[in-house]
Amino acid sequence: MSKDFQGLTAIITGAGSGIGLEVARNLSRQGAQVFGFDINQGEMADVATWISCDVGNSESVKSAFAEFSKESSKLDILINNAGIGSIGTVEQATDEEWLRVLNINVVGMGRMSAAAMPMLRASECAAIVNTCSLAATAGIPNRAVYSASKGAIYALTLAMAADGLKDNVRVNCVNPGTTETPWIKNLLSKADDPVKEYAALKARQPIGRLVSPVEVANTIVYLANPHQSSTTGSSIAVDGGVQGLRVPK
């Protein structure tokens, strides 16, 4: 295992499970000091220092960074991974749902990034990686609010990358397809026929299976790697070929 992140400090939101947890494990193995900002500690205890944080609340983010500053005087990497899902069409969406999803997925990412920027500017290899989605670049049925939030994240990534040039802060995003995360498992548990729904999710992806959190995490870590100093304003799809391939059934 390489130690490309030796001596670097990273914050990962949503690090208690799923993709965020796998990123924490990967960065920790490669020498980074990792802090997980999450509502719950989840499974991160062995790989990250947990700091309680709700990215949907400005005071919580401010408090979390104040706590972080007691533990570390530097920050090199921010992984904006926390987010929530939403199911339904634009007709079914309520005002409350719009506000809740956009507040956490988009505004929360902005809160975290704004709070991190003063410390990132001081780093010689600063990087932000945002967890976006296939839903930002392809129409997916019954995901209106969620897709809108991820489309905003895609645009936000480009805007942040442009603004970050003067401070040498790279900003990129990863666009996962349907991934074997706790959220997907919870979604399947509510389906009328979980087995049939799971089969449909797998069939939708040309590789014939769901994406693994490890695969997405590997891509996030690649984008955060200080050796990728020319990569900014980029997105990488980890979607099993959904976006780019048209394979006959």
TAFENUR-V845601 format. One record per run of one state. SS is the DSSP state (2 for helix, 1 for strand, 0 for the rest). FROM is the first residue (numbers start at 1). TO is the last residue. If there is no record, write none. Layout:
SS_FROM_TO, SS_FROM_TO
This chain:
0_1_8, 1_9_13, 0_14_17, 2_18_29, 0_30_32, 1_33_38, 0_39_43, 2_44_46, 0_47_48, 1_49_52, 0_53_57, 2_58_71, 0_72_76, 1_77_80, 0_81_87, 1_88_88, 0_89_94, 2_95_120, 0_121_125, 1_126_131, 0_132_133, 2_134_136, 0_137_142, 1_143_143, 2_144_167, 0_168_168, 1_169_176, 0_177_178, 1_179_179, 0_180_181, 2_182_189, 0_190_193, 2_194_204, 0_205_210, 1_211_211, 0_212_212, 2_213_224, 0_225_234, 1_235_238, 0_239_249
